[in-house]
Amino acid sequence: THKLYGTDDPVTEDFGRQCLMARRFLERDVRFVQVTHSDSEVQWDQHSNLYLGHTKNAAEVDKPIAGLLTDLKSRGLLDSTLVLCMGEFGRTPTLGTQGSTDGRNHWPYVMSMSLAGGGFRHGQIIGASSRDGGEIAERPVTPGDLAATIYHHMGVPLNATYNDHQGRPIFIVDEGAPLRELV
């Protein structure tokens, strides 16, 4: 099991240990688990040193994520567990931001993420960007759509509300619907 998650390898051991702990939480019916890759030396939020940093980060997370998915499937947990891998922003389509020659700034217009499990129909790409990754070319997916998809998986009614600090009801999903390609 440790080899599957890469906890026996100095490159992947930290994130692998977190992914293994996530699987253990899921086995004990914890409904929401968040695993965050964050390295004090090289962050994902790179505005410079892009190639070296992303190469290092990808090497640290690839095996543990694959191990988690493999392990969840072998234990019969993948269909009931939605695994979402994403960051908080896309990246500018051009290099050289904030005084660097190889960095990229935040780009809220286009980003990528991957979803696995959750009983959804997978093995597909939903949406596309322009060739340079700068603009949406087809099938936009909004944050509301992603939230609606996650809530749908968790069995939360999409018309549910919470109250703001003044007691006014706010819908949990604003202008979003579950991704029809998945559900």
C-alpha positions in Angstrom: 0.0 0.0 0.0 2.8 2.4 0.9 4.5 1.7 -2.4 1.2 2.3 -4.3 1.0 5.8 -2.8 4.7 6.5 -3.0 5.3 6.9 0.7 8.5 4.9 0.3 10.0 7.5 -2.1 11.4 10.8 -0.8 9.9 12.7 -3.8 6.3 11.6 -3.2 6.3 10.6 0.4 4.7 13.7 1.9 1.8 14.0 -0.5 1.5 10.2 -0.7 1.0 10.0 3.0 -1.8 12.7 2.8 -3.5 10.7 0.0 -3.3 7.5 2.1 -4.7 9.3 5.1 -7.6 10.6 2.9 -8.4 7.1 1.8 -8.4 6.0 5.5 -10.8 8.8 6.4 -13.1 7.8 3.5 -13.2 4.2 4.7 -14.5 5.6 8.0 -17.3 7.5 6.3 -15.8 11.0 6.5 -18.0 12.8 3.9 -15.5 15.5 2.8 -11.7 15.3 2.7 -9.3 17.8 1.3 -5.7 17.1 0.5 -3.5 20.0 -0.4 -0.2 19.8 -2.1 1.9 22.6 -0.8 5.7 22.7 -0.7 7.4 25.6 1.0 10.2 25.5 -1.5 8.2 25.4 -4.8 4.5 26.4 -4.8 2.0 25.6 -7.5 1.3 29.4 -7.5 4.4 30.1 -9.6 4.9 33.5 -11.3 8.5 32.6 -12.2 10.6 29.4 -12.5 7.6 27.8 -14.1 9.2 24.8 -15.8 11.4 23.7 -12.9 8.6 24.2 -10.4 5.8 22.5 -12.3 8.1 19.6 -13.2 8.9 19.1 -9.5 5.3 19.5 -8.4 4.0 17.1 -11.0 6.5 14.5 -10.0 5.4 14.8 -6.3 1.6 14.4 -7.0 1.3 12.1 -10.0 2.0 8.7 -8.2 0.0 9.5 -5.0 -3.1 10.6 -7.0 -2.9 7.5 -9.2 -2.4 5.4 -6.1 -5.4 7.0 -4.4 -7.7 6.3 -7.4 -6.4 2.7 -7.8 -6.9 2.0 -4.1 -10.4 3.6 -4.0 -11.4 1.5 -7.0 -10.0 -1.8 -5.5 -11.8 -1.2 -2.2 -15.1 -0.4 -3.9 -15.0 3.3 -2.8 -14.5 5.1 -6.1 -18.1 5.2 -7.3 -19.2 6.8 -4.0 -16.2 9.1 -3.8 -15.8 12.2 -6.0 -12.1 13.1 -6.5 -11.5 16.6 -7.8 -8.0 17.8 -8.7 -7.7 21.5 -9.4 -6.1 24.8 -8.5 -7.8 28.1 -7.9 -6.9 29.7 -11.2 -5.8 29.1 -14.7 -2.6 30.7 -16.0 -2.0 33.4 -18.6 -1.5 32.1 -22.1 1.8 34.0 -22.5 5.1 33.7 -20.6 6.8 36.5 -18.8 4.6 38.1 -16.2 5.5 40.1 -13.1 9.1 40.7 -14.2 10.0 37.1 -15.0 10.9 35.6 -18.3 9.2 32.2 -17.7 6.3 32.8 -15.3 2.6 33.1 -15.7 0.1 35.2 -13.9 -3.4 34.2 -12.7 -5.9 33.8 -15.5 -9.6 33.5 -14.5 -10.8 32.9 -18.0 -9.6 29.3 -18.7 -8.4 26.6 -16.4 -8.2 22.8 -16.2 -9.3 20.3 -13.6 -9.9 16.6 -13.4 -12.7 14.7 -11.8 -12.8 10.9 -11.1 -15.2 8.6 -9.4 -18.4 9.8 -7.8 -20.6 7.5 -9.9 -20.3 9.9 -12.9 -19.6 9.1 -16.5 -15.9 9.7 -17.0 -13.4 9.3 -19.8 -14.3 12.5 -21.6 -13.1 16.0 -22.0 -15.7 18.7 -21.4 -15.1 22.0 -23.0 -12.1 23.3 -24.9 -9.9 26.4 -25.0 -8.4 28.3 -27.9 -5.1 26.9 -29.1 -3.1 29.1 -26.7 -5.3 28.4 -23.7 -6.4 32.0 -23.5 -10.1 31.9 -24.3 -13.0 29.4 -24.0 -13.5 27.9 -27.4 -16.4 25.6 -26.6 -18.7 24.4 -23.8 -17.9 26.8 -21.0 -18.2 25.4 -17.4 -18.8 28.0 -14.7 -17.9 27.8 -11.0 -21.6 27.5 -10.4 -21.7 24.4 -12.7 -18.9 22.8 -10.7 -20.5 23.6 -7.4 -23.8 22.1 -8.6 -22.1 19.0 -9.8 -20.4 18.5 -6.4 -23.6 19.2 -4.5 -25.5 16.8 -6.8 -22.9 14.1 -5.9 -23.3 14.8 -2.2 -27.1 14.7 -2.4 -27.5 18.3 -1.4 -30.6 19.9 -3.0 -29.5 22.6 -5.5 -32.2 24.9 -4.2 -30.8 24.8 -0.6 -29.9 28.1 1.0 -27.9 29.4 3.9 -28.4 32.7 5.7 -25.9 35.5 5.4 -24.9 37.6 8.4 -28.1 39.6 8.2 -30.3 36.5 8.1 -31.1 36.7 4.4 -31.2 33.4 2.5 -28.6 32.9 -0.1 -28.8 30.0 -2.6 -25.8 27.6 -2.4 -25.7 27.5 -6.3 -26.0 30.7 -8.2 -26.6 30.2 -11.9 -25.2 26.7 -12.2 -26.3 23.2 -13.1 -24.7 19.8 -12.7 -22.5 18.9 -15.7 -25.0 17.0 -18.0 -22.1 15.1 -19.5 -21.3 13.5 -16.2 -24.6 12.9 -14.4 
